[in-house]
Amino acid sequence: MAENRPPWLYQMKFKRQIEILNKDFETDIAIIGGGIAGVSTAFFALEHTNQKVTLIEKDLLAHGATGHNAGYVVNYIERPFNEIIEEFGEEMALDGYMDLESGWEKIDHMYEKASLDIPFTKIIGYAGFSTKERVFSELKTISLQRKRGIPVHKIILDKNVDWIGEILPEWNDSLELAERSEILSLLESKD
């Protein structure tokens, strides 16, 4: 059986200098794992400290979970925001969203500072909600995020739902109405 390897991994250099640890060594910061989290941590530790930083990877950089998920970076939390607020409080929940959103700036900074020339594309993805309650929950999330200055996208709502009167006009600035077929196309779904 052939190995199932994503095509972008074939484009990466497989012959890299490897230094095998065969003795004790001293470092100020040891980072285990050379995926996006490990490399990012090493980058910012080197940029913002004078510490000796060591990145330890058992194989090739970005060839584990990072390489096998197509290198996607997503700033979306699937868990309903009201549940996060209940568990952590509104301030901490909103701080978490702000931190998540600021991740794009950090990625842009690493990309520019390292003079990378590999393709990096930002796209908008879509999440679908199948209940009125989840749509209302997301509308409340959008309201809180706007108050905190967090960038938000409108909810694309089926203009034929029977409960649309419960939403409009109060949430009009947070909605874009569309045909169900358009929404299904965006979600790449038949239902």
C-alpha positions as CSV (number, residue, x, y, z in Angstrom):
1,M,0.0,0.0,0.0
2,A,1.4,3.4,-0.9
3,E,2.0,5.9,1.8
4,N,-0.7,8.6,2.1
5,R,1.4,11.8,2.1
6,P,0.0,15.2,1.3
7,P,1.4,16.6,-1.9
8,W,2.9,19.8,-0.3
9,L,5.2,17.6,1.8
10,Y,6.8,16.4,-1.4
11,Q,7.8,20.0,-2.2
12,M,9.7,20.4,1.0
13,K,13.4,19.6,1.3
14,F,13.9,16.2,3.0
15,K,17.6,16.4,3.3
16,R,18.4,18.7,6.2
17,Q,21.3,18.9,8.5
18,I,20.5,16.9,11.6
19,E,22.3,17.2,14.9
20,I,21.7,14.2,17.0
21,L,21.7,14.7,20.8
22,N,24.2,12.3,22.2
23,K,25.2,14.1,25.3
24,D,23.8,16.5,27.9
25,F,23.6,20.2,26.9
26,E,22.4,23.4,28.5
27,T,19.7,25.7,27.2
28,D,17.5,28.4,28.6
29,I,14.4,27.4,26.7
30,A,13.7,23.9,25.3
31,I,10.9,23.6,22.8
32,I,9.7,20.1,22.0
33,G,8.2,19.7,18.5
34,G,8.9,21.5,15.3
35,G,5.4,22.1,14.1
36,I,3.7,25.5,13.8
37,A,3.4,25.9,17.5
38,G,7.0,24.9,18.2
39,V,8.5,27.0,15.4
40,S,6.4,30.0,16.4
41,T,7.4,29.7,20.0
42,A,11.1,29.5,19.0
43,F,10.8,32.5,16.7
44,F,9.3,34.8,19.3
45,A,11.5,33.6,22.1
46,L,14.5,34.4,19.9
47,E,13.1,37.7,18.9
48,H,12.0,38.9,22.4
49,T,14.6,37.4,24.7
50,N,18.3,37.0,24.9
51,Q,17.9,33.4,26.0
52,K,19.5,30.4,24.3
53,V,16.6,28.6,22.6
54,T,16.7,24.9,21.5
55,L,14.1,23.4,19.3
56,I,13.9,19.6,19.6
57,E,12.2,17.6,16.8
58,K,12.3,13.8,16.4
59,D,11.9,14.0,12.6
60,L,11.5,16.8,10.1
61,L,10.1,20.2,10.8
62,A,6.4,20.7,10.0
63,H,6.0,17.0,8.9
64,G,3.7,15.9,11.8
65,A,0.3,17.3,12.5
66,T,1.2,20.7,11.0
67,G,2.2,19.2,7.6
68,H,-0.5,16.7,7.4
69,N,-3.4,19.1,8.0
70,A,-2.3,21.2,4.9
71,G,-0.8,23.8,7.2
72,Y,-4.2,25.3,7.9
73,V,-4.5,28.0,10.6
74,V,-8.0,28.7,11.8
75,N,-9.1,31.4,14.1
76,Y,-12.5,30.0,15.0
77,I,-13.9,28.5,18.1
78,E,-16.7,26.0,17.5
79,R,-17.9,26.0,21.1
80,P,-20.7,28.5,21.7
81,F,-19.4,31.7,23.1
82,N,-22.1,31.8,25.9
83,E,-20.6,28.5,27.2
84,I,-17.1,30.0,27.2
85,I,-18.4,33.1,29.1
86,E,-20.2,30.9,31.7
87,E,-17.0,28.9,32.3
88,F,-14.4,31.7,32.2
89,G,-16.3,35.0,32.5
90,E,-17.0,37.6,29.8
91,E,-13.6,39.5,30.1
92,M,-11.5,36.4,29.8
93,A,-13.6,35.0,27.0
94,L,-13.3,38.3,25.0
95,D,-9.5,38.5,25.8
96,G,-9.3,35.0,24.3
97,Y,-11.0,36.1,21.1
98,M,-8.7,39.1,20.9
99,D,-5.6,36.9,21.3
100,L,-7.0,34.5,18.6
101,E,-7.5,37.4,16.2
102,S,-4.1,38.8,16.9
103,G,-2.6,35.5,15.7
104,W,-2.9,36.7,12.1
105,E,-0.6,39.7,12.8
106,K,1.9,37.4,14.4
107,I,1.9,35.1,11.4
108,D,2.3,38.0,9.0
109,H,5.2,39.3,11.2
110,M,7.0,35.9,11.1
111,Y,6.4,35.6,7.3
112,E,7.9,39.0,6.6
113,K,10.7,38.9,9.2
114,A,11.9,35.5,7.9
115,S,11.6,36.7,4.3
116,L,9.6,33.7,3.4
117,D,8.7,33.2,-0.2
118,I,6.4,30.2,0.2
119,P,2.7,30.6,-0.7
120,F,0.5,31.9,2.2
121,T,-3.1,32.5,1.4
122,K,-5.9,33.8,3.7
123,I,-9.4,32.7,3.0
124,I,-12.8,33.0,4.7
125,G,-14.3,29.7,5.8
126,Y,-17.9,29.1,6.8
127,A,-19.5,27.3,9.7
128,G,-23.1,26.2,9.5
129,F,-25.7,26.4,12.3
130,S,-28.8,24.3,12.1
131,T,-30.8,25.7,15.0
132,K,-32.4,29.0,15.8
133,E,-30.8,28.9,19.3
134,R,-27.3,28.7,17.8
135,V,-27.9,31.6,15.4
136,F,-29.1,33.7,18.4
137,S,-26.0,32.7,20.3
138,E,-23.8,33.7,17.5
139,L,-25.6,37.1,17.1
140,K,-24.9,37.8,20.8
141,T,-21.3,36.8,20.3
142,I,-21.0,39.2,17.4
143,S,-22.5,42.0,19.5
144,L,-20.0,41.4,22.3
145,Q,-17.1,41.2,19.9
146,R,-18.1,44.5,18.2
147,K,-18.2,46.2,21.6
148,R,-14.6,45.0,22.2
149,G,-13.4,46.0,18.7
150,I,-12.9,42.4,17.5
151,P,-13.4,42.1,13.7
152,V,-16.6,40.2,12.9
153,H,-18.3,38.8,9.8
154,K,-22.0,38.8,9.2
155,I,-24.1,35.7,9.5
156,I,-25.5,34.6,6.2
157,L,-29.0,33.6,7.0
158,D,-31.6,31.7,4.9
159,K,-34.1,34.4,4.1
160,N,-36.9,32.0,4.2
161,V,-36.6,30.7,7.8
162,D,-39.9,31.1,9.6
163,W,-38.4,32.8,12.6
164,I,-36.7,35.7,10.7
165,G,-39.1,38.2,12.3
166,E,-37.6,37.4,15.7
167,I,-34.2,38.6,14.5
168,L,-35.0,41.6,12.2
169,P,-34.6,44.5,12.5
170,E,-32.6,44.4,15.8
171,W,-29.8,42.3,14.2
172,N,-30.0,43.6,10.7
173,D,-26.4,44.9,10.7
174,S,-25.1,41.5,11.7
175,L,-27.0,39.6,8.9
176,E,-26.8,39.0,5.3
177,L,-29.9,37.3,3.8
178,A,-29.5,34.7,1.1
179,E,-31.2,31.8,-0.6
180,R,-30.7,28.4,1.1
181,S,-29.0,27.1,-2.1
182,E,-26.4,29.9,-1.8
183,I,-25.7,28.9,1.8
184,L,-25.4,25.2,1.0
185,S,-22.9,26.1,-1.8
186,L,-20.8,28.1,0.6
187,L,-20.8,25.2,3.1
188,E,-20.2,22.7,0.3
189,S,-23.0,20.7,1.6
190,K,-26.3,19.2,0.3
191,D,-28.1,19.6,3.6
